[in-house]
Amino acid sequence: MLFFGSRTRRTVQRTLSAIVAGLMLTCARAETPATTGMLPEDYLPGLKLLLEDAVKQSPQMLLQQIEIVRREAQIYERDYQRYPNVGGNFRYDATQQSVTGSAATRSSGLFYSMQVNQAVFHWGEIKHQSQIARLDVAIAQKNYAEAFRVLALQIRQTYLDLIARNAQLRQARFTLKLKEADLASARERLAHGTTSPLDVASRQVTRDEAELDVERQRAQFDSLRRALSRMAGLPKDIPAEQIPAEIPQPRYDSARTAQLLADFLRDGAKDTFKAQVADLNAKEADLNYRIARVRLLPKINASFSHDRNSWTTIGGTNVSQTALTNDTLEVRGDWNVFDGFATKGYKLEALAQKRAAEHQKQIEIDAAMDEAQRLARMVDIDARAMQLAQEHLGGAMSGVATAQEDMKAGRASQTDLDAATSLQRLAEWNVAMARDAFLSDWAAFVSRTSGDPALNQLPYRYVRATR
């Protein structure tokens, strides 16, 4: 390296930095092994496709992307003072003058002027304004990432709710089928005179209530299906037949939950997107303070102008042509000595904004840590509830098998089998609800503590931690 010049050394350093950044990018975007294959989309391929569609066409994400573009445009607005400002004007005049007793005089000419202005020394104010514009872009990018993280959780929750409601709808339809069979049996007994019209009327009401419950469940299912389609930005509603019939049984390891929580709490939750936004706001407030601090200091600017006036005068037989060129270079100092204490107000405001951002960062950190601990506890509770629901389902399935054997042996009736089957359908719905609750809380816990794998679809600069 001693034989290399300073430029060569800088090139090597930049190359090494690019390689390190690439390695960091690869590691950061890889899904954490602790949660590989354990999120809802790993069990449900249709959900994974929805998450991929949402990042491209969800109305919420499109609005966030537009906000990023708007903030990027402001960089040009803030950077304009860093570059020369070039302008000019021109005009053409033609004049004819007549005096009594004298020949008319005509004159015409072309006049143009060009100016170049450049800020020379403003005590870092212009640089700080450009830095603020870039911080605003970074804030918009972090808000985009947080918005997608929340949207991904909402899509997962809604998709899981749809599957659970699908199971509930099947159970309601089975109940309606039983009530219809019961009503038909009662009407047959009425025809044979073995029951009363009041009994038939009572069973009719029960059947109608079951039908109303089916319609209610169907309406809620369709409404949730449309909401999910809009959430993901799909042009058409998701067909009902594409909703899975059940949620596969998730895998769970309580040791992983404890490890993820311990790592998150040890790091202090400083890299959450909201905490990063608060940190960026504090940096922006500090730059605003630096700008306000130099408001009353002299500023130096330079300008160069090129003016040319050329005209022709014709009077009788006389013709004269004249051209005048002026080139002016000016270095000017402007000093605003007193502004009515406005500078003091700007400085106090910037300091207050910085303190508020620092407090907001701590609030976000505390909220994230509280949420992580709450979700860790809920995940353990959900896992136990899921196990109990599975055990109840096993018992209900055994009851159906027993009822089928008893019916074949003549020890049970169809009514007994229907009752056992109804209990099994109810147990299936409870299992779906338990798995729904577990996977929803588990996805939220992973998203909070170890980085949501769905964010791997976003540009790396959106999700990387700011320093």
C-alpha angles and dihedrals in degrees: 000000000000089000093055123093123234092261091052091050091051090050092052091047092051091049092051090047090052091051092049091047090051091051091048090049092052093049095044095050094048115100112251111258090224091071103027111138094002104095124095094255089056089063096036116047092188090062091053090055090051091054090051091051094046096060090055104039112012109128090228093054093045089056090049090050091051089052090054090051090050092051091047090053089056090063089070090048092053096041097055094095091057091066132057116274109223124191144143148167139216139189140182120216130192118184133178120194125190126190122186110259094013135089117264117261122216126192132177134173148166118234124186137164134190127194134190119194126187132179107230109179126004101156093258094304095124093046091049092051090054090049090052090054090053091047088054089056091050090050091051090050092051090048088051091052093047091047091053092046090055092043091052090054091049092050091049092048093047093047092050090046089053092055091048091048089049088059090046090051091051090051091049091050091050090050090051090051090053092048091050091051090048091050092049090051091050092051090051091052089048089054089054092045095244097119138032131253088242090061091051091048090051092051090047090057091049090050092049091050090052090050090050090051090053091051091048093049091047092051092050091047093051092045091052090046091054091046091054091050092052091045092055092042095242116165091222135032117268108258113248091233090062092063108098118245094229145007112249115240107269125226118237136187117184090199090064091052091052092048094048091049093047092050092048094049092045091055090050097234090268095139099061111123094244091051090050091051090051090050091051090049089054091052090049091051090051090053090049088054091052090051092049091048092063098042092106097043121101116268123209123214133172131209139181125198133187117196127180128182120183125171141165125217123198119189117166106306094342120100123183130181124196133181126187123188125187124188114186129184115191133183110191134184120207119195124185101196102181129015102176095269091299090130091056090052092050092051093048091048092051092049091049090050090051093051091047091051091050091050090046090053091054090047091053092047092051092046092050092049092048091049092049092052092046093049092047090056092045092050091056091048091047091051092054091046090050091052092050091048089051091051091050089051090052090053092048091050090051088051091054091049091050092048090051091052092046091049091053090049091048094246095112138038133225087260090060091049092048091051091051091047090050090054090050092051089050090050090050090054091049090051090051091050092048093050090045091054093045097048092044093053092040092053090048090049093050092044090053101042109032108018125274110266088216087071089069086084091066126082110274094240089062095059106029117109116258118231 
